Amino acid sequence: MRLDLFSDVTDLTAAIVDIESVSGAEGPLADAVEAALRALPHLTVERAGHNIVARTGLGRPERVVLAGHLDTVPLNGNLPSRVEGDRLYGCGTTDMKSGVAVALKLAATVPEPTRDITYVFYECEEIEAERNGLRLLAAERPELLAGDFAVLMEPTGALIEGGCQGTLRVEVTATGERAHSARAWMGSNAIHSAGRILDVLRAYEPTRPVVDGLEYHEGLNAVFVRGGVAGNVIPDECVVTVNYRFAPDKSLDEAEAYLRGIFDGFAVKVTDASPAARPGLTHPAADAFVRASGAEVRAKLGWTDVARFAELGVPAVNYGPGEPTLAHTKDEYVEIPLIADCERRMRAWLTT
């Protein structure tokens, strides 16, 4: 499969969408991306797994990173891509192959940017963190991700979303004592006791911290409940899985301490944790991007891989043509004018 990086950016998006790349099966798309980038003499290209890194080496005083994931969620009868009016439909159009197309187009057509650029295209963003390609690069080849500022081409509707919220999943366990359900008074029903956990969640009022001038909106919700042994047994355990989305004014340790505090008296086990990232908009490179793009800036209400850049000391924002509310839906689409708009704004930033 061949990608023409010099084609119209909408056509390029469609070509990328039509190369199926569900998480774990990104090989064909990674091969096509690698081949297209290796044909560009102004770039040095490296590959690790299905992760492709291409870099300019012009000796500019500043280096920026443009990154996007190649994988999508499982198909839902939404390939091949199709155009209807000003919309391009298909799996991954909004999340985030349109953003990948913008970055690839820039890689091909901006051979002498005013800033050195590192382009990163990576695998397995949509599944468990252990397989995330950006995570693996950060752990094994952090020098490839070094830069003064990074733009993650996540769907933002062509707005700039600063930083991201952290996410913490915990299992909160209520315990009891087993008994035959015919003699329930001889035991203690853990599922009934778990009602106190749900009471905490029902009483929770989301906070809206302002960090570096951007307002975030936290969330605390039950996402799973597990309990019960048999239809005639009083259960001795009920586990409520809780997801906490917290603003970047808290560290992971502070977020965990908060949950342990509000669920005092219950066993709390952390099962998944990803840190938040501050907006980083005070960095000169970030300020230049905001001014050159002219885009509105808002807080990222969710977690993205900008947090991985933040851990490496690289301030990062989310910016891409896709509409985030359409991600992972059967009728996923991207507004075609926004793809060209993002390309134009990014080009202006990289060439002035």
Sequence and secondary structure as in RCSB ss.txt:
>XXXX:A:sequence
MRLDLFSDVTDLTAAIVDIESVSGAEGPLADAVEAALRALPHLTVERAGHNIVARTGLGRPERVVLAGHLDTVPL
NGNLPSRVEGDRLYGCGTTDMKSGVAVALKLAATVPEPTRDITYVFYECEEIEAERNGLRLLAAERPELLAGDFA
VLMEPTGALIEGGCQGTLRVEVTATGERAHSARAWMGSNAIHSAGRILDVLRAYEPTRPVVDGLEYHEGLNAVFV
RGGVAGNVIPDECVVTVNYRFAPDKSLDEAEAYLRGIFDGFAVKVTDASPAARPGLTHPAADAFVRASGAEVRAK
LGWTDVARFAELGVPAVNYGPGEPTLAHTKDEYVEIPLIADCERRMRAWLTT
>XXXX:A:secstr
    TTS HHHHHHHHHTS  BTT  HHHHHHHHHHHHT TT EEEEETTEEEEE  S  S EEEEEEE  B   
 S  S EEETTEEESTTIIIIIHHHHHHHHHHHH SS SSEEEEEEES  SS GGG HHHHHHHH GGGG  SEE
EE    TTSEEESB EEEEEEEEEE B EEGGGGGGSB HHHHTHHHHHHHHH      EETTEE   EEEEEEE
EE S TTEE SEEEEEEEEEE TTS HHHHHHHHHHHTTTSEEEEEEEE  B   TTSHHHHHHHHHH   EEE 
 S  THHHHHHTT  EEE  SS GGGTT TT EEEHHHHHHHHHHHHHHHH 
